[in-house]
Amino acid sequence: MKLQETPRGQFTLTIPKAIVNAKGWKAGEDLSLEFDSKGNIVIKEK
């Protein structure tokens, strides 16, 4: 995955197509980021 900064100072994270397809996500999907007990990022559907 690649973390990029926009000209406005926001950050974007590119999710590989293989992961998106495996999860069945589509463009515009409403996702949330959470942290587990070990500090790992967990992406979930809202």
C-alpha positions in Angstrom: 0.0 0.0 0.0 1.1 3.5 -0.6 0.5 6.5 1.6 0.3 9.8 -0.3 -0.2 13.4 0.7 -2.5 15.7 -1.3 -1.8 19.3 -2.0 -4.3 20.2 0.8 -2.3 18.3 3.4 -4.7 15.3 3.6 -3.4 11.7 3.3 -4.7 8.9 1.1 -4.0 5.2 1.3 -4.2 3.2 -1.8 -5.8 -0.2 -1.2 -4.6 -2.9 -3.7 -7.2 -4.0 -6.2 -6.8 -7.7 -5.1 -7.9 -6.8 -1.6 -10.8 -4.7 -2.8 -12.0 -7.5 -5.1 -11.6 -10.1 -2.3 -13.7 -8.1 0.1 -16.3 -7.3 -2.7 -15.9 -3.6 -2.1 -16.9 -1.1 -4.8 -15.9 2.5 -5.5 -17.6 4.8 -3.0 -17.9 2.1 -0.3 -18.3 3.6 3.2 -15.3 2.2 5.3 -14.0 2.9 8.7 -10.5 2.6 10.2 -10.0 1.3 13.7 -7.1 0.1 15.7 -6.9 -3.3 17.3 -5.3 -4.0 20.7 -1.9 -4.3 19.2 -2.1 -0.9 17.4 -2.8 -2.4 13.9 -5.1 -0.6 11.6 -8.3 -2.6 10.8 -10.5 -1.5 7.8 -14.2 -2.3 8.2 -17.4 -1.7 6.2 -19.7 0.7 8.0 
